[in-house]
Amino acid sequence: MDTTVTRAPTIDAAIDQALADARIVGAVVLVAQDGAIVYRRAAGLADRERNVPMREHAVFRLASLSKPLVTAAALRLVELGRIALSDPVTRYLPDFRPALASGEVPTITLRHLLTHTAGLSYGFMQPPDGSYAMAEEIERIARAGLAYPPGSQWAYSVSMDVMGAVLEAAEGRGLDAVMAEHVTGPLRLASMGFDLTAGQRETLAAAYADGKPAPLRIPDAGTRVHFPPGIPLYEGLAGIHLVPARVFDSASFRSSGAGMAGNAADMLAFIETLRTGGAPILTRATCRS
């Protein structure tokens, strides 16, 4: 008997407990084994304030789950020879020259961006509304400077946003089109993108942040999320703005680090593609490296 099926009551119990403890408002949970979905459940609410039940096809703001999707597009361009991981960022973004505290302007490569070793961080000079262009964002990141020399350490950062700008420059078109050609289109991930269709607006789950005694709804206009204590690189930083309404604004900055939306089935399809070797978007060699 399938072990996942036999464990379904345990999975159900874990979801039920998370809802009872008010750790989550709702969730879509899919479990696949050998390419087949063996457990599926939509639980709780997609919108607590309007009492909208969660549905399996609900669309979520993917936040940082945007990063692996855009990374796949970047690696495809590496395979096609259009970019190289050893390339300096300035080959594509000549004005992107963030400096260290000493004033030195070191070389940042595309590999640094993809591996979060570029010297960048989160918590920089980010406006609260999110309605700004790619060029503005990249200029702002450059002005914020570097927290450490590229390649010397690791820190979760805005580097994927810079990578998105690199992809736009390398391809001479918007990130939406790059993603559609190299990832979401070939995999038929119809729910995934930076903009919502009219139908998706009706299935979009509300955005919530951790809170006590229950998760707090994030206003459409946005809120600032603070970093947890004990992370030296982020000490003294004010946190980042989360702006749920940005997904409704087609003119907003295309954040390759946090700006996509999509449903659970499409995310699982993407993960399954990588698990089984990458075709049709990547080669097996790339997936293994």
C-alpha positions as CSV (number, residue, x, y, z in Angstrom):
1,M,0.0,0.0,0.0
2,D,1.2,3.5,-0.8
3,T,2.9,4.9,2.3
4,T,1.7,8.4,1.7
5,V,-1.9,7.3,1.5
6,T,-1.6,5.4,4.8
7,R,-0.2,8.6,6.3
8,A,-3.0,10.8,5.1
9,P,-4.6,10.9,8.6
10,T,-1.3,12.2,10.0
11,I,-1.1,14.9,7.4
12,D,-4.7,15.8,8.0
13,A,-4.1,16.0,11.7
14,A,-1.0,18.3,11.2
15,I,-3.1,20.7,9.0
16,D,-6.0,20.7,11.4
17,Q,-3.7,21.4,14.3
18,A,-2.1,24.4,12.5
19,L,-5.5,25.8,11.8
20,A,-6.7,25.2,15.4
21,D,-3.6,26.9,16.7
22,A,-4.1,29.9,14.4
23,R,-0.7,29.4,12.9
24,I,-2.2,29.6,9.4
25,V,-5.5,30.9,7.9
26,G,-5.6,28.4,5.1
27,A,-3.5,26.1,2.9
28,V,-3.4,24.0,-0.2
29,V,-1.4,20.9,0.3
30,L,-0.4,18.5,-2.5
31,V,1.8,15.5,-2.0
32,A,3.3,13.7,-5.0
33,Q,5.0,10.3,-5.2
34,D,6.8,9.2,-8.3
35,G,5.1,11.9,-10.3
36,A,1.5,11.1,-9.1
37,I,-0.5,13.2,-6.6
38,V,-1.3,10.9,-3.7
39,Y,-2.6,13.5,-1.3
40,R,-4.5,16.7,-1.9
41,R,-6.4,19.0,0.3
42,A,-7.6,22.6,0.4
43,A,-8.1,23.6,4.1
44,G,-9.2,26.6,6.0
45,L,-9.9,30.0,4.4
46,A,-8.6,31.9,1.4
47,D,-9.9,35.1,2.9
48,R,-10.7,35.1,6.6
49,E,-12.4,38.5,6.6
50,R,-14.8,37.6,3.9
51,N,-15.2,34.0,5.0
52,V,-14.1,32.6,1.6
53,P,-13.1,28.9,1.8
54,M,-9.8,27.8,0.4
55,R,-10.0,26.0,-2.9
56,E,-7.4,23.8,-4.5
57,H,-7.1,26.2,-7.5
58,A,-6.5,29.3,-5.3
59,V,-3.8,31.6,-6.5
60,F,-1.2,32.8,-4.0
61,R,1.4,35.5,-4.1
62,L,4.5,33.3,-4.4
63,A,6.9,35.7,-2.6
64,S,10.3,34.2,-2.5
65,L,9.1,31.1,-4.4
66,S,9.5,33.4,-7.4
67,K,13.3,33.0,-7.0
68,P,13.7,29.3,-8.2
69,L,11.4,30.0,-11.2
70,V,13.5,32.9,-12.3
71,T,16.7,31.0,-11.6
72,A,15.5,28.3,-14.0
73,A,15.1,31.0,-16.7
74,A,18.6,32.3,-16.0
75,L,20.1,28.8,-16.2
76,R,18.3,28.2,-19.5
77,L,19.9,31.3,-20.9
78,V,23.3,30.0,-19.7
79,E,22.6,26.7,-21.6
80,L,21.8,28.7,-24.7
81,G,25.0,30.7,-24.4
82,R,23.3,34.1,-24.0
83,I,24.8,34.7,-20.6
84,A,27.5,33.1,-18.5
85,L,27.7,32.6,-14.8
86,S,31.2,34.1,-14.8
87,D,30.0,37.3,-16.5
88,P,30.3,40.5,-14.4
89,V,26.9,42.1,-13.8
90,T,28.2,45.3,-15.4
91,R,28.3,43.6,-18.7
92,Y,24.5,43.9,-18.7
93,L,24.0,46.7,-16.2
94,P,26.9,49.0,-16.7
95,D,25.8,51.4,-14.0
96,F,25.3,48.7,-11.3
97,R,28.4,49.4,-9.2
98,P,27.5,49.1,-5.5
99,A,30.4,49.8,-3.2
100,L,31.8,48.4,0.1
101,A,32.0,50.6,3.1
102,S,35.6,51.3,2.2
103,G,34.5,52.8,-1.1
104,E,35.9,49.9,-3.1
105,V,33.7,48.8,-6.0
106,P,34.4,45.0,-6.4
107,T,33.3,42.8,-9.4
108,I,30.0,41.0,-8.9
109,T,29.3,38.1,-11.2
110,L,26.0,36.4,-12.2
111,R,27.1,33.4,-10.1
112,H,27.3,35.7,-7.1
113,L,23.7,36.8,-7.8
114,L,22.3,33.3,-8.1
115,T,24.0,32.0,-5.0
116,H,23.3,35.0,-2.7
117,T,27.0,35.7,-2.3
118,A,27.0,39.1,-4.0
119,G,27.4,41.2,-0.9
120,L,23.8,42.5,-1.1
121,S,21.1,42.2,1.6
122,Y,17.5,43.0,2.3
123,G,16.2,46.0,4.1
124,F,17.5,48.8,1.9
125,M,15.9,52.1,0.8
126,Q,12.7,50.6,-0.5
127,P,9.7,52.8,-1.0
128,P,6.5,51.6,0.7
129,D,4.1,51.3,-2.3
130,G,6.0,49.1,-4.7
131,S,4.9,51.1,-7.7
132,Y,8.3,51.8,-9.3
133,A,10.2,50.6,-12.4
134,M,13.0,48.0,-12.7
135,A,15.6,50.7,-13.4
136,E,14.6,52.6,-10.2
137,E,14.9,49.5,-8.1
138,I,18.3,48.6,-9.5
139,E,19.6,52.1,-8.9
140,R,18.3,52.0,-5.3
141,I,20.0,48.7,-4.6
142,A,23.3,50.0,-6.0
143,R,23.1,53.1,-3.8
144,A,22.5,50.9,-0.7
145,G,26.0,49.4,-1.2
146,L,27.5,46.0,-0.2
147,A,27.5,44.4,3.2
148,Y,30.5,42.2,2.5
149,P,33.0,41.5,-0.4
150,P,31.3,39.4,-3.1
151,G,32.1,35.7,-2.7
152,S,33.3,36.0,0.9
153,Q,30.0,34.9,2.5
154,W,26.4,34.1,2.0
155,A,23.3,36.2,2.9
156,Y,19.8,36.0,1.6
157,S,19.2,39.1,-0.4
158,V,17.8,41.2,-3.2
159,S,20.3,39.6,-5.6
160,M,17.6,37.8,-7.6
161,D,15.9,41.2,-8.3
162,V,19.2,42.3,-9.9
163,M,19.3,39.0,-11.8
164,G,15.9,39.8,-13.2
165,A,17.2,43.1,-14.6
166,V,20.2,41.2,-16.1
167,L,17.8,38.9,-17.9
168,E,15.8,41.8,-19.3
169,A,19.0,43.5,-20.5
170,A,20.4,40.2,-22.0
171,E,17.1,39.5,-23.8
172,G,16.1,43.0,-24.7
173,R,12.6,42.5,-23.4
174,G,10.5,42.4,-20.2
175,L,10.9,39.7,-17.6
176,D,7.3,38.6,-18.2
177,A,8.2,37.6,-21.8
178,V,11.5,35.9,-20.7
179,M,9.6,33.8,-18.2
180,A,6.8,32.9,-20.6
181,E,9.3,31.7,-23.3
182,H,11.7,29.7,-21.1
183,V,9.7,28.5,-18.1
184,T,6.0,29.1,-17.7
185,G,5.1,28.6,-21.4
186,P,6.9,25.4,-22.0
187,L,5.5,23.9,-18.7
188,R,2.1,25.3,-19.4
189,L,2.0,26.9,-15.9
190,A,-1.1,29.0,-16.8
191,S,-1.6,30.4,-13.3
192,M,2.0,31.7,-13.0
193,G,3.1,35.2,-13.8
194,F,3.6,38.8,-12.5
195,D,0.0,39.8,-13.4
196,L,-3.4,38.3,-12.6
197,T,-6.0,37.5,-15.2
198,A,-9.5,38.7,-14.4
199,G,-10.5,35.2,-13.4
200,Q,-7.5,34.9,-11.0
201,R,-8.5,37.9,-9.1
202,E,-11.5,35.9,-7.8
203,T,-9.3,33.1,-6.7
204,L,-6.5,35.1,-5.1
205,A,-5.8,34.2,-1.5
206,A,-5.5,37.1,0.9
207,A,-2.1,37.9,2.3
208,Y,-1.4,37.3,6.0
209,A,1.7,37.8,8.3
210,D,2.6,36.0,11.4
211,G,0.9,37.4,14.5
212,K,-0.5,36.7,17.9
213,P,-3.1,35.4,18.7
214,A,-3.7,34.9,15.0
215,P,-2.2,35.8,11.7
216,L,-2.5,39.5,10.7
217,R,-4.0,40.5,7.4
218,I,-1.5,42.6,5.4
219,P,-3.3,45.7,4.0
220,D,-3.3,46.0,0.3
221,A,-1.3,49.3,0.7
222,G,1.4,47.3,2.4
223,T,3.2,46.9,5.7
224,R,6.8,46.6,6.8
225,V,8.0,43.2,7.9
226,H,10.9,43.2,10.3
227,F,13.8,40.8,10.4
228,P,14.2,38.3,13.3
229,P,16.9,39.2,15.8
230,G,20.3,37.5,15.8
231,I,21.2,38.0,12.1
232,P,24.3,40.2,12.2
233,L,24.0,41.3,8.6
234,Y,20.5,42.6,9.2
235,E,21.1,44.3,12.5
236,G,19.8,47.9,12.5
237,L,17.9,47.4,9.2
238,A,14.3,48.4,9.1
239,G,12.9,45.4,7.3
240,I,11.1,45.2,4.0
241,H,7.8,46.4,2.7
242,L,5.3,43.8,1.5
243,V,2.7,45.3,-0.8
244,P,-0.1,42.9,-1.7
245,A,-1.7,45.3,-4.1
246,R,1.4,45.3,-6.4
247,V,0.1,42.1,-8.0
248,F,-2.8,44.2,-9.4
249,D,-0.6,46.9,-10.9
250,S,0.8,45.9,-14.3
251,A,3.1,48.9,-14.3
252,S,4.8,47.8,-11.0
253,F,8.4,46.6,-10.7
254,R,8.7,42.9,-11.8
255,S,10.4,41.5,-8.7
256,S,12.1,38.2,-9.7
257,G,12.8,37.7,-6.0
258,A,9.2,38.0,-4.8
259,G,6.8,39.2,-7.4
260,M,5.1,36.2,-9.1
261,A,1.8,34.6,-8.3
262,G,0.5,31.1,-9.0
263,N,-1.3,28.1,-7.7
264,A,-0.1,25.0,-5.9
265,A,-0.6,22.6,-8.9
266,D,1.6,24.7,-11.1
267,M,4.3,25.0,-8.4
268,L,4.3,21.2,-8.0
269,A,4.6,20.8,-11.8
270,F,7.7,23.0,-11.8
271,I,9.2,21.1,-8.9
272,E,8.4,17.8,-10.5
273,T,10.1,19.0,-13.7
274,L,13.4,19.6,-11.8
275,R,13.1,16.3,-10.0
276,T,12.8,14.3,-13.2
277,G,15.7,16.0,-15.0
278,G,14.5,19.4,-16.2
279,A,13.0,18.7,-19.6
280,P,11.7,20.7,-21.4
281,I,13.1,23.8,-19.8
282,L,16.6,22.6,-18.6
283,T,19.0,19.8,-19.3
284,R,19.6,17.0,-16.9
285,A,23.2,18.1,-16.5
286,T,22.1,21.5,-15.4
287,C,19.7,20.1,-12.9
288,R,22.4,17.8,-11.4
289,S,25.0,20.6,-11.1
